[in-house]
Amino acid sequence: MTPPNTCRTAVYTGSFDPITLGHLDVIERASRIFDRIVVGVGINPDKHPLFSLEERVRLVQASVARLPNVQVELFSGLSVAFVREQGASVLLRGVRSLTDIEAEFTMTLANRKLDPSVETVFLMSDAAYSHISSSLLKQITPLADDEALLRFVPAPVVAELRRKLAT
């Protein structure tokens, strides 16, 4: 049982390059479960980002602006360290597929070794968004109209995707 006056905070980290409807689905659902959600926008050294860190933070902020208990922060370093910096003990992860689960399982075990006080909570992305990825967005943006792109990304992202992927 949570003691009175204790804020239940979850931290959702990722590269969000860019934020998708799948990410937003996880954030919205988590915002109904937890008192406070901190979205940590960070660097994934295995990826070559389309958007700068500052652009990604701005796009996430615009996408979650209507959710009063969600804040967006830039972070670098280990996710578990960022969770503790936020005064939290829950690392939120969204999963789309069995492949995601395998990778997340490995990362969760490593995070437990790094900081056993941080618990990882998984939320499955809605099936309608399970296929969305940044590589898919890069492929379809030049070919899709804005209405079609709105089936994949929040409205603030559409114009920015067009600007980045203009041919």
C-alpha positions in Angstrom: 0.0 0.0 0.0 1.2 3.5 -0.9 1.7 5.7 2.2 -0.4 8.9 2.2 1.2 11.9 0.4 3.5 9.7 -1.6 3.5 10.5 -5.3 3.7 7.5 -7.5 6.1 8.4 -10.4 7.0 6.4 -13.4 9.8 7.3 -15.8 9.5 6.4 -19.5 12.8 6.6 -21.3 13.5 6.4 -25.0 15.0 8.1 -28.0 11.5 9.1 -29.3 12.9 9.8 -32.8 10.2 10.8 -33.4 7.4 10.1 -30.8 4.7 7.9 -32.4 1.1 7.1 -31.6 2.4 3.9 -30.0 4.6 5.9 -27.5 1.7 8.3 -26.9 -0.7 5.4 -26.2 1.7 4.0 -23.5 2.2 7.5 -22.0 -1.6 8.2 -21.9 -2.4 4.9 -20.3 0.4 5.2 -17.8 -0.8 8.7 -16.9 -4.0 7.1 -15.6 -2.1 4.6 -13.5 0.6 6.8 -12.0 0.4 10.2 -10.4 3.3 11.6 -12.4 5.0 10.5 -15.6 8.4 11.8 -16.6 9.3 11.1 -20.2 13.1 11.0 -20.5 14.3 11.8 -24.0 17.8 10.4 -24.4 20.5 9.2 -26.8 20.6 5.7 -28.1 24.2 5.1 -29.2 23.1 2.3 -31.5 20.8 4.7 -33.5 21.4 7.5 -35.9 18.7 10.0 -35.0 16.6 11.9 -37.5 15.8 14.7 -35.0 18.2 16.5 -32.6 17.6 16.0 -28.9 16.1 19.4 -28.6 13.7 18.7 -31.5 12.6 15.4 -30.0 12.0 17.0 -26.6 9.9 19.8 -28.2 7.9 17.2 -30.3 7.2 15.1 -27.2 6.2 18.2 -25.2 3.8 19.3 -27.9 2.4 15.7 -28.1 1.7 15.4 -24.4 0.7 19.0 -23.6 -2.9 18.0 -22.8 -1.7 15.5 -20.1 -1.2 17.6 -16.9 0.7 14.9 -15.0 3.3 14.3 -17.7 6.6 16.2 -18.0 9.4 15.8 -20.5 13.1 15.9 -19.7 16.3 15.5 -21.6 18.6 12.9 -20.1 21.9 11.2 -20.8 23.5 8.2 -19.1 21.8 5.2 -17.6 18.0 5.0 -17.4 18.1 3.7 -13.9 20.2 6.7 -12.8 17.7 9.0 -14.4 14.8 7.2 -12.6 16.5 7.8 -9.3 17.2 11.5 -10.2 13.5 12.0 -10.7 12.7 10.6 -7.2 11.1 7.6 -8.8 11.5 3.8 -8.5 9.5 2.7 -11.6 11.0 2.5 -15.1 8.1 2.3 -17.6 8.7 0.4 -20.9 6.4 0.0 -23.8 6.6 -3.2 -25.9 5.2 -3.9 -29.3 6.2 -7.4 -30.2 7.9 -10.6 -29.0 11.2 -9.1 -30.4 10.8 -6.1 -28.1 10.1 -8.3 -25.1 13.3 -10.3 -25.7 15.4 -7.1 -25.8 13.6 -5.5 -22.9 14.0 -8.7 -20.8 17.8 -8.5 -21.2 17.8 -4.7 -20.4 15.6 -5.3 -17.3 18.0 -7.9 -16.0 20.9 -5.5 -16.5 19.0 -2.6 -14.9 18.3 -4.8 -11.8 22.0 -5.4 -11.4 22.7 -1.7 -11.7 20.0 -0.6 -9.3 17.8 -3.3 -7.6 15.5 -0.6 -6.2 14.2 0.3 -9.6 11.3 -1.8 -10.8 10.5 -2.1 -14.5 6.8 -2.0 -15.5 5.8 -3.1 -19.1 2.8 -1.8 -21.0 1.9 -3.5 -24.2 1.3 -1.0 -27.0 -2.2 -1.1 -28.5 -2.3 -3.6 -31.4 -3.2 -0.7 -33.7 0.3 0.7 -33.1 2.4 -2.4 -32.8 3.8 -2.1 -36.3 5.0 1.5 -36.0 8.7 2.2 -36.0 11.0 5.1 -37.0 12.3 3.1 -40.0 8.7 2.6 -41.2 8.0 6.3 -40.8 11.1 7.2 -42.9 9.9 4.9 -45.6 6.3 6.1 -45.8 6.6 9.8 -45.1 7.6 10.8 -48.7 4.7 8.7 -50.1 1.9 9.3 -47.6 -0.3 12.3 -47.3 -0.8 14.1 -43.9 -4.0 12.3 -43.1 -2.3 9.0 -43.6 0.7 10.1 -41.4 -1.7 11.0 -38.6 -2.4 7.3 -38.3 1.2 6.8 -37.1 2.3 10.0 -35.3 0.8 12.8 -33.3 -0.2 15.9 -35.2 2.8 18.0 -34.1 5.2 15.5 -35.7 3.7 15.5 -39.2 5.2 18.8 -40.5 8.5 18.1 -38.8 8.7 14.7 -40.5 8.0 16.3 -43.9 10.7 19.0 -43.2 13.3 16.4 -42.3 12.5 13.9 -45.1 11.9 16.4 -47.9 13.3 15.1 -51.1 
